[in-house]
Amino acid sequence: MKYEFKTEGCKQNYYTVYDSTDQFKKGFSIYGTTAQEFEAAEAKIMALGSITSTPLIVDDIIYFGSTDGYFYAVKK
């Protein structure tokens, strides 16, 4: 991997989903057994700030949005 970037959502919320060994926390389920559990798990995953859009690169600056609700501009 040439570059790595952690979104603010990832920095703030990573350990609500993952443990110190980078595995899902004990008891965390992506799917849940009820609609409410599923929605809560989905909200936690979205808060991590995954980059799901195609980035735009202009003048060595990478622009992209993420699921934490922010738009980022990162200099290469």
C-alpha atoms as a printed R data frame, in Angstrom:
   type eleno elety resid chain resno       x       y      z
1  ATOM     1    CA   MET     A     1   0.000   0.000  0.000
2  ATOM     2    CA   LYS     A     2   1.483   3.292 -1.063
3  ATOM     3    CA   TYR     A     3  -0.755   5.629  0.946
4  ATOM     4    CA   GLU     A     4  -2.970   5.239  3.968
5  ATOM     5    CA   PHE     A     5  -5.522   7.697  5.325
6  ATOM     6    CA   LYS     A     6  -7.902   7.364  8.255
7  ATOM     7    CA   THR     A     7 -11.051   9.435  8.150
8  ATOM     8    CA   GLU     A     8 -12.154  11.299 11.259
9  ATOM     9    CA   GLY     A     9 -14.991   8.797 11.581
10 ATOM    10    CA   CYS     A    10 -12.525   5.934 11.637
11 ATOM    11    CA   LYS     A    11 -10.334   7.658 14.232
12 ATOM    12    CA   GLN     A    12 -13.312   8.357 16.494
13 ATOM    13    CA   ASN     A    13 -15.370   5.181 16.046
14 ATOM    14    CA   TYR     A    14 -13.046   2.300 15.130
15 ATOM    15    CA   TYR     A    15 -13.149   0.690 18.561
16 ATOM    16    CA   THR     A    16 -16.956   0.712 18.694
17 ATOM    17    CA   VAL     A    17 -16.814  -2.029 16.029
18 ATOM    18    CA   TYR     A    18 -13.343  -3.605 16.282
19 ATOM    19    CA   ASP     A    19 -11.180  -4.834 19.160
20 ATOM    20    CA   SER     A    20  -7.435  -4.314 19.680
21 ATOM    21    CA   THR     A    21  -6.656  -7.249 17.342
22 ATOM    22    CA   ASP     A    22  -8.684  -5.652 14.511
23 ATOM    23    CA   GLN     A    23 -11.406  -8.300 14.746
24 ATOM    24    CA   PHE     A    24 -15.076  -7.517 15.269
25 ATOM    25    CA   LYS     A    25 -15.738  -6.874 18.952
26 ATOM    26    CA   LYS     A    26 -17.218  -9.787 20.827
27 ATOM    27    CA   GLY     A    27 -20.978  -9.568 20.550
28 ATOM    28    CA   PHE     A    28 -20.938  -7.267 17.520
29 ATOM    29    CA   SER     A    29 -23.052  -8.537 14.652
30 ATOM    30    CA   ILE     A    30 -23.324  -6.871 11.284
31 ATOM    31    CA   TYR     A    31 -26.791  -8.288 10.759
32 ATOM    32    CA   GLY     A    32 -28.376  -8.395 14.216
33 ATOM    33    CA   THR     A    33 -31.413 -10.462 15.048
34 ATOM    34    CA   THR     A    34 -33.927  -7.608 14.854
35 ATOM    35    CA   ALA     A    35 -34.400  -4.617 12.578
36 ATOM    36    CA   GLN     A    36 -33.293  -2.327 15.414
37 ATOM    37    CA   GLU     A    37 -30.059  -4.293 15.953
38 ATOM    38    CA   PHE     A    38 -29.365  -4.265 12.216
39 ATOM    39    CA   GLU     A    39 -29.921  -0.492 12.027
40 ATOM    40    CA   ALA     A    40 -27.660   0.093 15.051
41 ATOM    41    CA   ALA     A    41 -24.877  -2.040 13.550
42 ATOM    42    CA   GLU     A    42 -25.258  -0.329 10.181
43 ATOM    43    CA   ALA     A    43 -25.004   3.100 11.845
44 ATOM    44    CA   LYS     A    44 -21.766   2.049 13.573
45 ATOM    45    CA   ILE     A    45 -20.296   0.786 10.298
46 ATOM    46    CA   MET     A    46 -21.289   3.973  8.455
47 ATOM    47    CA   ALA     A    47 -19.789   6.116 11.234
48 ATOM    48    CA   LEU     A    48 -16.388   4.579 10.467
49 ATOM    49    CA   GLY     A    49 -16.101   6.859  7.447
50 ATOM    50    CA   SER     A    50 -15.615   4.353  4.673
51 ATOM    51    CA   ILE     A    51 -14.639   5.823  1.339
52 ATOM    52    CA   THR     A    52 -17.215   4.543 -1.111
53 ATOM    53    CA   SER     A    53 -16.887   7.154 -3.830
54 ATOM    54    CA   THR     A    54 -14.365   7.380 -6.631
55 ATOM    55    CA   PRO     A    55 -11.770   9.992 -5.665
56 ATOM    56    CA   LEU     A    56 -10.985  12.976 -7.833
57 ATOM    57    CA   ILE     A    57  -7.322  14.010 -8.114
58 ATOM    58    CA   VAL     A    58  -6.480  17.568 -9.103
59 ATOM    59    CA   ASP     A    59  -3.023  19.134 -8.680
60 ATOM    60    CA   ASP     A    60  -1.851  16.355 -6.314
61 ATOM    61    CA   ILE     A    61  -4.877  16.797 -4.045
62 ATOM    62    CA   ILE     A    62  -7.231  13.857 -3.630
63 ATOM    63    CA   TYR     A    63 -10.898  14.762 -3.061
64 ATOM    64    CA   PHE     A    64 -13.440  12.250 -1.792
65 ATOM    65    CA   GLY     A    65 -16.499  11.885  0.381
66 ATOM    66    CA   SER     A    66 -16.963   9.305  3.098
67 ATOM    67    CA   THR     A    67 -19.745   7.687  5.073
68 ATOM    68    CA   ASP     A    68 -18.905   9.756  8.161
69 ATOM    69    CA   GLY     A    69 -20.529  12.701  6.363
70 ATOM    70    CA   TYR     A    70 -17.333  14.598  5.567
71 ATOM    71    CA   PHE     A    71 -15.745  15.626  2.288
72 ATOM    72    CA   TYR     A    72 -11.956  15.387  2.346
73 ATOM    73    CA   ALA     A    73  -9.130  17.030  0.409
74 ATOM    74    CA   VAL     A    74  -5.838  15.236  1.044
75 ATOM    75    CA   LYS     A    75  -2.515  16.316 -0.434
76 ATOM    76    CA   LYS     A    76  -0.576  13.421 -1.998
